[in-house]
Amino acid sequence: MTEPGRRERKKLQTRQSISDAATRLFLERGFDDVGVKEIADTADVSVTTLFKHFPSKEALLFDEDGEQEAALVAVVRNRDGRSIPMALRDHFVRAARGHAADPRFEVFQRLVLETPALREYGHRMWTRHQGALARAIAEETGAPADDVRCAALARFALDARDVIFDHADREKAADEVFGLLERGWAADQQS
């Protein structure tokens, strides 16, 4: 992969500057008490530039959408002999450990959970990865691209994240939830 050119690097820097300003302001004062003009001013860009990089105010806080989808697909494709449900389980456990180690995550999570618009947007953002994840599962198992079982596994795995993150012992919750998915998936694959 080649290094991005100056123009692309500048775009990425501007996007990151906007995201950082928004996150800082939202965490300091709350999502509803910060306007997009204030975010643009803090990032030293116009409101038009802000909306060229982010389609909505909510999107300012969820700026890792592409990376998350790529990571989910990579987990399915590079699972080193593990079943798909167990590879996804391991991915979510690593994420939970990383979040637990970062004190900023709890503040971020509280902001999202206490702000209905962010909670709804975050859920929609996360579940839109279902199609890409289902296609990766279908490719890896040789199933048709529109296989309902692959779509169901993708959906259940994505929804499992919220169930897991709602428990104090996230690793145990992941074991139980993905154990259930594993047993169902294994039985289906054998039939």
C-alpha positions as CSV (number, residue, x, y, z in Angstrom):
1,M,0.0,0.0,0.0
2,T,1.4,3.4,-1.0
3,E,1.6,6.4,1.4
4,P,-1.2,8.9,0.9
5,G,-0.3,12.1,-0.9
6,R,-0.2,15.5,0.7
7,R,-3.8,16.3,-0.2
8,E,-5.1,13.1,1.3
9,R,-3.0,13.5,4.4
10,K,-4.4,17.1,4.8
11,K,-8.0,15.7,4.5
12,L,-7.3,13.1,7.1
13,Q,-5.7,15.7,9.5
14,T,-8.7,18.0,9.1
15,R,-11.1,15.1,9.7
16,Q,-9.2,14.1,12.8
17,S,-9.0,17.7,14.1
18,I,-12.8,18.0,13.7
19,S,-13.4,14.7,15.4
20,D,-11.0,15.5,18.3
21,A,-12.6,18.9,18.9
22,A,-16.1,17.4,18.9
23,T,-15.2,14.6,21.2
24,R,-13.5,16.9,23.7
25,L,-16.4,19.3,23.7
26,F,-19.1,16.6,24.0
27,L,-17.2,15.0,26.9
28,E,-16.8,18.3,28.6
29,R,-20.3,19.6,28.3
30,G,-22.6,16.9,26.8
31,F,-23.8,16.2,23.3
32,D,-26.9,18.4,23.4
33,D,-25.0,21.5,24.8
34,V,-22.5,21.7,21.9
35,G,-23.4,23.1,18.5
36,V,-21.7,22.2,15.2
37,K,-20.7,25.8,14.7
38,E,-18.7,25.7,18.0
39,I,-17.1,22.5,16.9
40,A,-16.1,23.9,13.5
41,D,-14.7,27.0,15.2
42,T,-12.7,24.9,17.7
43,A,-11.3,22.8,14.8
44,D,-10.7,26.0,12.8
45,V,-12.8,24.9,9.8
46,S,-16.1,26.1,8.3
47,V,-19.4,24.4,9.1
48,T,-19.5,23.4,5.4
49,T,-16.1,21.7,5.8
50,L,-17.3,19.9,8.9
51,F,-20.2,18.5,7.0
52,K,-18.0,17.5,4.1
53,H,-16.3,15.1,6.5
54,F,-19.2,14.1,8.7
55,P,-22.8,13.7,7.6
56,S,-24.3,14.5,10.9
57,K,-23.6,15.8,14.4
58,E,-23.8,12.2,15.8
59,A,-21.3,11.0,13.2
60,L,-18.7,13.3,14.8
61,L,-18.4,11.0,17.8
62,F,-18.4,7.7,15.8
63,D,-15.5,8.2,13.4
64,E,-14.1,4.7,13.2
65,D,-16.9,3.1,11.2
66,G,-14.8,1.9,8.3
67,E,-12.0,0.6,10.6
68,Q,-14.6,-1.4,12.6
69,E,-16.1,-3.0,9.6
70,A,-12.8,-3.9,8.1
71,A,-11.7,-5.4,11.5
72,L,-14.9,-7.6,11.7
73,V,-14.4,-8.9,8.2
74,A,-10.7,-9.6,8.9
75,V,-11.6,-11.5,12.0
76,V,-13.8,-13.9,9.9
77,R,-11.2,-14.2,7.1
78,N,-8.1,-14.6,9.4
79,R,-9.4,-16.9,12.1
80,D,-6.5,-19.3,12.3
81,G,-8.6,-22.5,12.5
82,R,-11.1,-21.2,15.0
83,S,-14.8,-21.3,14.2
84,I,-16.4,-18.0,13.1
85,P,-18.3,-17.5,16.3
86,M,-15.2,-18.2,18.4
87,A,-13.1,-15.8,16.3
88,L,-15.7,-13.1,16.8
89,R,-15.9,-13.9,20.5
90,D,-12.1,-13.4,20.8
91,H,-12.4,-10.1,18.9
92,F,-15.0,-8.8,21.2
93,V,-13.1,-9.9,24.3
94,R,-10.0,-8.1,23.1
95,A,-12.1,-5.0,22.5
96,A,-13.6,-5.2,25.9
97,R,-10.2,-5.6,27.5
98,G,-8.9,-2.6,25.6
99,H,-11.9,-0.5,26.7
100,A,-11.5,-1.6,30.3
101,A,-7.9,-0.5,30.2
102,D,-8.8,3.0,28.9
103,P,-10.5,5.2,31.5
104,R,-11.8,7.5,28.7
105,F,-14.0,4.7,27.4
106,E,-16.3,4.6,30.4
107,V,-16.8,8.4,30.0
108,F,-17.5,8.0,26.3
109,Q,-19.8,5.0,27.0
110,R,-21.7,7.0,29.6
111,L,-22.1,9.9,27.2
112,V,-23.5,7.6,24.5
113,L,-25.9,5.7,26.9
114,E,-27.2,9.0,28.5
115,T,-27.9,10.7,25.1
116,P,-30.8,9.1,23.2
117,A,-29.7,10.4,19.8
118,L,-26.1,9.0,20.3
119,R,-27.4,5.7,21.6
120,E,-29.7,5.3,18.6
121,Y,-27.1,6.4,16.1
122,G,-24.4,4.2,17.6
123,H,-26.7,1.2,17.3
124,R,-27.6,1.9,13.7
125,M,-23.9,2.5,12.9
126,W,-22.9,-0.7,14.4
127,T,-25.6,-2.9,12.9
128,R,-25.0,-1.6,9.4
129,H,-21.9,-3.8,9.4
130,Q,-24.2,-6.8,9.2
131,G,-24.1,-7.0,5.4
132,A,-20.4,-6.9,5.1
133,L,-20.0,-9.4,8.0
134,A,-22.6,-11.7,6.5
135,R,-20.9,-11.6,3.1
136,A,-17.6,-12.5,4.7
137,I,-19.1,-15.4,6.6
138,A,-20.8,-16.7,3.4
139,E,-17.5,-16.4,1.4
140,E,-15.6,-18.3,4.1
141,T,-18.2,-21.1,4.4
142,G,-19.0,-21.4,0.7
143,A,-22.6,-20.4,1.3
144,P,-24.6,-18.3,-1.2
145,A,-24.1,-14.5,-0.7
146,D,-27.7,-14.1,0.5
147,D,-27.7,-17.1,2.9
148,V,-30.1,-16.2,5.8
149,R,-28.0,-18.3,8.3
150,C,-24.9,-16.2,7.6
151,A,-27.0,-13.0,7.9
152,A,-28.4,-14.3,11.2
153,L,-25.0,-15.2,12.6
154,A,-23.7,-11.7,11.7
155,R,-26.7,-10.0,13.3
156,F,-26.6,-12.1,16.5
157,A,-22.8,-11.5,16.8
158,L,-23.2,-7.7,16.3
159,D,-26.1,-7.6,18.8
160,A,-24.1,-9.7,21.3
161,R,-21.7,-6.8,21.8
162,D,-24.3,-4.8,23.7
163,V,-25.2,-7.8,25.8
164,I,-21.6,-8.4,26.6
165,F,-20.7,-4.8,27.4
166,D,-23.7,-4.5,29.7
167,H,-22.2,-7.1,32.1
168,A,-19.5,-6.4,34.7
169,D,-17.7,-9.7,33.7
170,R,-17.5,-9.1,30.0
171,E,-15.3,-12.1,29.3
172,K,-17.7,-14.5,31.0
173,A,-20.6,-12.9,29.2
174,A,-18.8,-13.3,25.9
175,D,-18.1,-17.0,26.7
176,E,-21.8,-17.6,27.4
177,V,-23.2,-15.7,24.4
178,F,-20.7,-16.9,21.8
179,G,-20.9,-20.4,23.3
180,L,-24.6,-20.4,22.5
181,L,-23.9,-19.1,19.0
182,E,-21.1,-21.6,18.5
183,R,-23.3,-24.6,19.4
184,G,-26.0,-23.5,17.1
185,W,-23.6,-22.7,14.3
186,A,-21.7,-26.0,14.7
187,A,-25.0,-28.0,14.6
188,D,-26.1,-26.1,11.5
189,Q,-22.8,-26.7,9.7
190,Q,-23.0,-30.4,10.4
191,S,-26.5,-30.8,9.0
